[in-house]
């Protein structure tokens, strides 16, 4: 175990205790961290708000670019260490954690590209007599203090989306990482400081409890709140924001995917397996509900079950592991309870359906679970894919739309008209054609709708959310 890690808060009072960070796979103690309470919230907010109010001290774009460029170079120099740390604390297999680190570095560079090319707009003024003799244009400036609360499942890349985006936007930021996976966040903030970012611009709060986090989020000095996590917590915090605080919420879903009668199963099966079992299904847009035309449903399900059975489940630090543990051992019991409920209600278990040790769950394929059981109605957040046969596409889309979640969806077909019919009719913010629902690149819009979230993620969109567009109107008779 490493030494006790101190709170990364300026002018902080003494810590109120410590918490231990354990590896989800085998329970190994990874670190001990100091925790803060209301006094630390006040210290962090006081520093961040004072930093924002000092407009003469704002970091110009070229300085922010320099910090981010140096941070990307530091990250490139320790990619394997960052990947191993993320794998050990979060349970995502090393092979996927390496991809996450590469994405995080690219995300830093996307922040740079975004702010290097950001611009306002010229506002037409001469079209009416009232606008005569005037010119108007807009410039971007930071919105104020950003507070970020993050999730465990992408412990480095999500922090880039929230924290590096705030740095790029020019906002002081305070981040509370997920309690299960704080180490990647802490290392990224250390890297930003090593790259030249003054400590007052980015602080980390390891909160004593939810009440402490709530106090941070709901303070009126917070201009923008970015949240990635459960719908229950996200909507609760949003309801308690101070007047004027803007927010973006990213919650979960129960992603639907459609497989038409003409689909290329050689393409669809491995894609669905990856999209559903990646990170043991602990992704907000994981493939969960697969609606397959009756003519190919049994073949597709059998092939998917065979693919699931070949995946190596185990230690995420092992380079050969394809599916790691669930984040907490209680989650193994919960997933098994949901699968057992579906089996007892008539679903056929084609693969898996059993825990593997105390921390992992076998990659599970369920055939035709009833619509009323939990695996059909709620986000599983585990390595379980449900396959439902259908005769009429519109009926399958109606079943998919029946839930309160709406995020990303997908369809496999060779028929363009059928693909576009799904696109037009399914409730989703994005629809993938011949790819799985969990596809994402970090610059694209990423938006949960209804209970699945509020606002639009993706690095350029997050940076825009963290800025205001301020208009300047100039009056001069020389302007005609």
N, C-alpha and C positions, 0 to 999 in steps of 0.2 A: 504494500500500500504506500502511496505517496504521502508526503507531509500534509498537514492540514492546510487547506487553501483559504486564503483570506478573502473577505468581501471586497469586491471591486467597486467601492463607493467612496467618493471624495468626502472628506470631513465627517467620516462615519463615526458614530459612538461604538463602544465595544460590542462584539457580537453577543447574541443572546443564547447561543448554543451552537451545536454542530449537527450535521446529518451525514449519514454514510451513503455512498453510491455503490451499489452492488451490480455485478454482471447478471443479466437475466438468465443466462444459460446454466451456470453452475453456482451462482451466489457468491462468487469471489468478491471480496471487498476491494474496490478500485480506488476510492478516495474518501476523504473526510473534508467536508466543506463547512465554513462558518455560515450561520444564518442570521437574518435580520428581522426586525419587527417594525412597528410604526415609527420609531425614531430613525431607523435607516431609510424608510420611505421619505420622511421629511428631509433628511440630509440629501438624498439623491435628487428629489424634486427641487429642493432649494438651489442646488448647484446647477441643475439642468435649466431651470427657468431663468436664473440669473445669466447664464451663458447665452440663452436666446435673447434676453432683453438687451444685452450689450451688442448692439448692431455693429459697432465699430470692430468688434471681435469676431464677426462672422467669417467663416472660412470661405475664401473665394473659390470659384470652380477649379482653377488650376491647382490649388493646394489640395482640394479633395481628390482630384484626379491623381496627383502625385502619391497621396496616401494609399489609394486603392491600387495603383500600379505596383507599389512596393509590397503591399499586402499579398497581391497575387503571386509575386515572385517568391516571397517567403513560403507561401502555401505550396508552390511547385517544388520547393526544396524539401518539403517534408510530407509529400503525398502519402507515402506508405504508412507513416506514423499516424497521420490523421485518419486514414482508412481503418487501421487496426483499432484505434481508440473508439471510433464510431461503431465498429462491429462489436467490440467488447461491451460497450455501455448500452447499446441499443438493440443488439441481437440481429441486425441485418447482416447477412453473410458477407465475408470479406470481398468476394468478387463483386457484389453489388455496392458495397461501401466504397470500393475503389472508383466505381462509376459516379457515386454521389460526390466524392471529393473532386473529381474532374469537372462535374457539373458546377460545383461550388466555385471553383476557380474561374470557370467560364462565366458564372454569374457575376463575379467581381468585375470581370472585363465588360460584361453587358452593362453594368452600372456606369462604367467609364464611358462607353459608347453613348449611352443615353444622355448623360449630362454634357458631354462634349457637343452634342448636336441639338440639345434642347433649345427651344426658341419660343418667343411669344408670337403674336400675330398683329398685323396692321388692321385696324378697325375702320371700315369705310365711313367717312363723315360728311362728304360733300353732296350727298344725295338729297338733302333737304336744306331749306334756308336756315334752319336752326343750327345745322352743322357747318355752315360756311365759315371759312377762316379758321378752321380747326384741323388738327391732325391727332390721331390717337393710335397708340400701340400698347402692347402688354409685355411684361417681363415676369419671370418666375422667381419666387423667393420662398424660403422655407416656411411651413405652416406654424411651427412651434415645437414644443416638446413632444416626442413620440414615445409611447410606452408599448413594448412588444411582449406578448405572452406566447410562448411557442410550444410545439408538440414534440413527442419523443421520436416519431418514426423516421424523420430525416434530420438528425441532430445537428448536422453542419449546414446542409443546403437551405433548410428553412430559416436558419439564422441569417444567412446571406440575404435571403429574400426580404427579411424584416429589418435587420440591423445595417447591413451594407447599403441597402436601399435608403435608409434614413440618413446615413453618413453622406451618401451621394446627393441626397436632396438638400443637405445642409442643416439638418435638424439634430439637436441634442437628443440622444436616445437612451432609454433605460430598458433593459431586457430582463425578463424573468424566464429562464429556460424551464423546460419540463423537469420535474424533480427526479425523474428516472434517468435523464440523459443531459446533465448540465456540463459535462466536461468538454464536449466539442464546442459548445457556445463559449465557454470561458477561454478556450484556446484561440478561437477566432478573435475575440475581443483583445486578448493579449497580442495577437498578431497585428491587429489594427493599431494598437498603441506602439508596438515595435516599429511599425511603418510610419510613425510620426503623428498619429492622431492624438491630440491632447486628451488626457483622461476625462476631463469634464464633458467631452462630447459623447462618450459612450461608457455607461456604467452597467454593472450586473448586480441584480438583487436575487439572492437565494432566500426565498421568503419562508418565514417561520410556519405560516399556515395560509389558508385561503383568505382569511380576514385581512391579513397583511397585503396580499396581492390585490384584493378588492380595494383597499385603501389607496394603493398606488394608482390603480386604473381610474378610480372615480374622482380623483382630485381635480378641481377646476383648472389647475395649471397645465393639465394634459390637453394638447391640441389634437392629437391623433392617436387612436388606439388600434393596434393590429393584433388580431387574435387568431391562433390556429389551435384547434382542439375540439372538445366535445360540444355538441349543440346545447346541452343543458347548461354548461358553464358559460359558454359564449353569449347566449341570449340573456342569461341572468345578468352578466356584467354589462351588456349593452343597455339593459333597462335601468341601470344605475349610473350611467355616465352623467357627468356634469353638463349643463346646457352649453351647447357650442362645440363639444368634443366630437370630432368626426371619427368614424371607425370603419374597419373592414374585418369581416368574420369569415373564417374558412372552417367549415365543419365536415361531417362525413356524408356518406351516401350509401346507396345499395344499387350499384351501377347495373343497368340492364344492357344486354348484348343480344343481338338477333342473328341467327344463322339461317339463311334462306335455303330452299331446296337445291339451288344451283351453286351453293357456296363451295369454294375450294377447301376441302377439309384438311388437306396437307398444309395449307396456310393457316386455317382457323384453329386447329387443335393446339399446336405449340404456342400460338399467340394467346389463346385463352388461358392455357396453363400458366404462361408467364404472367399474364395480367391478373390472374386470380391468386397465385401462390407466391408471387414476389413479396418479400418481407413477411412471409407467413400471412398474407392477406391484410396486413396492418397498414393499409393505404386508403385514403378517403375515396379514391375512385377505382379501387380494386374491382375486377370482374366478380360479380356476385350472382346475378340472375341471368341465365342464358336461355333464351327462348329459341327453340330449334324446330324447324318444320318437321312434321310427323314422318315424312318419307325418309329423313336421314337422322332422326333424333336418337334412335338406339345405336346406330353406328357411331355417331359423333360422341355420345356419352361413353360408349365402350372405349373408344380411342382416347378420350380425355382421361378416363380412369386409368388406362394403361400408362399414359404419360405421367400422371400423378404418382403412380407406383414406382416409377424409375427415379424420382427426385431424391437426392440425398439430404436427409434431415439431421441436424445436429449442431455441433459447435460452430458458431459463426466465425470464429478466428481461424478455422481450418479452411484453407483455400479451396478445398473440394466440396465444401458444404453449399447446397443450393437453397435450402430453406432452414432458417434458424428458429430460435425459440419465440414464444409470445413474451411480451414485455414483463408480465407478472404471472406468477404461478396460479393465481386466482383466475386469470383469464383462461387457462387450460381447462379448469373445471367448468367455467361458464360456457365455453364453446362446446364442450362435450355434452353439457346439459341441453343446449339448443339442438345439437345433432341428434341426441337421443330422443328428444321430443318429436323431431321430424320423422325419425325412423318409426317410432311408436304410432305416429299418425298415418303411416302408409308409405313414406318415402323409401326408395330402395337405395341402400348404401353400396355404391359400386367400387369404391376404394376408400381406405382410411376408416374414419369414424372412431378412432381410439387415441388416447394420449400416448405420447412416447416419453417415458420418464416423467419427471415433475414439471418440466419447462417447455416441452415441445408437443405439437399435435400433428398427427399424420395428415398429409394432404388428402382432403376428403372430397369426393364427388357424390352428390345426392341426385337421384333421378325422381322427378315429379313430386316434390314435397307439396302438401296442400298450401293454399294461399294464406291460411289463417295462422300457420305456425311462425315462430319468430325468425327462422332462417329465411322466410319469404317476405317478412314485413319490416325487419329491422336490420341495421348495419351489423354484419357478422363480426368484422374486424378480426378475422381468423382465417386459416387456410381451408376454406370451404367454398365450393362452387355448386350451385343448384342448376339443374338442367330441366327445363319444362317443355314438353312437346306442344306444338300448336298446329292447327289446320289453316286458320285465317290470320294473315299478318295483322290486320287491324285489331283483331281480338287480343293478340299478343301485345301490341302497343298499348291497348287500353289497360291490360293487366300491369304492364310496366309503369304506366302513368298513375296507377291507383295509390301509390305511396306518397307521403309528404316530402320525400327527398327528391331533389333534382340537381344533378351535377353533369357528369359526362356519360355518354352512351356510345354504342358502336353497332355496326351491322356488317356481316360478311355476305357478299353476293357478287355475282358477275353482271347483274341487271342494274343499269344506272337508274332507271325509273323507280325500281323498287328501293334502291338506296336513298333516292331523293324523297320517296314517300315516307320512309322512316325519319329522315331528317326533318321533314315538314311537320310530322305528327307526334314525335316523341318529345316529352318534356325533358329538356336538357339544355345546358349552356354550350355544349360542343358535342358533335357526333363524328366518330371516326369511321371511315369506310375501309373495310378489310384490315383493321388493326384493332387492338384491344382498348378497353375504356381507360386504362391507366397511362396511356401515352401522354407525354408532356415534354415540351421544351420550355426553358425558363423565361423566354421572352413573350410567349403567347398568352392571351387572356385566359385566366383560370378562375372560374366563378361558380360557386355554389348558389343555387336558387332555392326559394322557399326555405325549409328548415336546414338546408345544406349550407347556407351562408348568406353573406351580404357584401356587395361590392365586388371588385374584380382584382384578382391577384395577377402575378407575373411581374417581373422586375420593372419594366418601363411603366406599367400601370400603377404599381405601388409607389414609385418615385413621384409620379404625377399626383397621386393622392396626398403625398406628404408635402406638397407645395401649393401655393396659391398663385393665381395668375393676376397680377396687379396691373391695372390700366393707368396709363398716363395720357391726359388730354392737354394738348398745347393750343393756345389761342394766339393767333397772330394774323394781322391783316395781310402780311406777306404770303400767307398760305392761300389766299384767293377766296 
